[in-house]
Amino acid sequence: MTDTASLPFQLTSESLAGWLKSLSSLAPAVAANQLNLALKELARTNADAAPLLPLLINLSPLTLHLANSLANLARAEAQGKAYKIAKLAVQLLRHLSLALCRTVESNHLTAESQPIAIFHALQLIGYCQRISALFYEPPSATLWKKTALLYQIASKQDWLQREIVAKFADLRQPNSIEGVVKRNLLFAICAPNRYPAVEIEQLFKLAAIAQPLLETSMQPSRNPDFCWELKDGEPYPAKRGHWHTSRGTVAIRSHRLGHALRLGEISSELPQAALNKLTQHLCGYDQLFATVDLKPPILPAQFFPGLSSVQAYLSSQDKLSKIMRLSGQTANRSAMRDMSLVPLEHEKNFYKPSTGHVSNFSNQPGFTVTLLRNHSKQFVVAESADAAFNTGDIGMLSREQQAPRLMLVRRQVAFENTSLIALEPVLGELSIYDFSIGDGNTLQAVLVNAESGTEVFLPKGKYSLESKISLAHGPSLQLKSCLEFNEYYARFRVTLDS
C-alpha cells in the first residue's frame, strides 16, 4: 500500500495537467521513466478510486503514445538494449492497466463509472499483450487473471454489450467490454509469438476488426475450438475431440471467423502464407484433414506424449553414447540426425526404414497411432482410437526400425470411435542437458539445433527474457524469445555461451 505523498502530482485534474506539461519538455525515454514510476505508485495506491479514475483515464493517451514510441525505438536497437526499452514499454501499459483494475476491485466506484473503468483496463491490457508479443515475451498470468475477473464482473452486471464512448481515438474500437475481451482473446488464440513482428502488428489489427465473428459462451458447451478458463491463463485449443467445457470456462468457436477470412470476407494485410497458416489454425486444420487418403495400407506407430517421454528417450540416448565412447566405439550420430524430421508424404522414402533404431519406452505410457497419407509438407496426420493425449502437448513418434521423432500435437478431430491428429515435426538435432533451479532441484532442457537457430524446450515455469540458464556439462543458454508457452512446456529461441 502507498499513499499519494509519493506521487509527483496531487490527485486533481489541474495538478496532473501541470505535471504532464512538465514531461513534454523531457526526452521521451526520460519522460517514460518518470511516468512509469508514477504509474507504479498508482497501481498500489490506497487513494479513493472515484477521483482517481478520471486521472488514470487522462493518463492513457500519453502512456499509450510513449509505449508505442519505445516499441518502435526498440526495433532499431541491438537485441540486449532493445529488450530493456521494450520492457519499459510493457511496464507502462501494465502498471496503468493494473491501476485501473484496482479502482474496480475497490468497490468504491459508482454503477456508472465501474464499466468505464473495466473497459479502459481491458483496452490497455490488450495493448500490453500486443507489445509483449512483438518482443516475444511469455504471457502474463497476472493480466489474464485480471481479465478473467473484470469479465466476470461485467457479465454478472450485464455490462458486456453496453456501448462505451471512449474519450481518446485509440481506445474507441471496439466500443464495448465484450468487444475488447473478444479482441484480446482472438489475438491470443492466433498464437502471435509464432509469427514475425511485422505480422504480429497485422494480427492485432485484424483481431480488432474480426472480433465480432468470434463466438463465446459461458454455458457448458460441446466441441468448442478453444477454451478460456477464468483463472490466470490465456485461452488454449480444445484438448481433444468431443471436448466439453465446464462451468468457469468460456467456450470459444472460431470456425466462422476462419472461414470468413479464407473467403476474403474480412480484409487483412497479412501475407498470403501467414493468412493460410492462421485460417488453418482457426478452422481446426480442416483442410489438412480433408487431404487424408485412407485407402493405402499404412504401418502403425506409437506416440509417447509428454515432455517426460521426450526427456526419457534423449537421456537413454545420451547414456548410450557415453557407454559407446567409454568402450572405444564410435557413437552413431546418424541416429540423432534421423530425429530431425519425420519423412512427410511428399518424400519418396516415407515408408522406407531408416538406419535408426527403436528406443526403449517401456516405462513410458504410449498410444498406438496409424500414420495417414496427406498432401502437407509441414504436418503429419495420425489416426488413433485412444486419443488420450492432449492438443498442445509434445511427444515422441516411434516407428519400427526408425529413431523416434519429436512432435507437437496441433489439433485433434474426433469421430465415433477414432480421432485424427495433426502433428507438427520439430526439425533439428536434439540433445538433453540437466540444469539446476533455485530450490536445489534439477530439471532437464531439450535443445533443438536447427538451421533457423537454436531452440529449447523447458518444463513449464517462470522464465524471463535475457535471463541465463547454466546447463550442467554444457553451454549457458540466454533466452531471447518465447515462441510457445502452455501447461506442457515453454519453448524459447536461445543463444549459446560456452
Secondary structure, DSSP 4 states (H G I P E B T S, - for coil): -B-GGGSSS-SSHHHHHHHHHHHTTS-HHHHHHHHHHHHHHHTTB-S-HHHHHHHHHHHHHHHHHHHHHHHHHHHTS-HHHHHHHHHHHHHHHHHHHHHHHHHHHTT-S-TTTHHHHHHHHHHHHHHHHHHHHHTTPPP-HHHHHHHHHHHHHHHHTT-TT-B---SSGGG-SS-BHHHHHHHHHHHHHT-GGGS-HHHHHHHHHHHHHHGGG-EEESS--BS-SEEEETTTS--EE-SSTT-B--TTEEEEE-HHHHHHHHTT-S---S-HHHHHHHHHHHTTTHHHHHT-B-SS---EEEEEESHHHHHHHHHHHHHHHHHHHHTTPPP-HHHHHGGG----TTSTTTTS--S------TTS--EEEEEEB-S-SS-EEEEES---S-TT-EEEEE-TTS--EEEEEEEEEE-SS-EEEEEEE--SEEEEEEEE-TTS-EEEEEEEEETTEEEEEE-S----TT-EEEBTTSPEEEEEEEEEE-SS-EEEEEEEE-
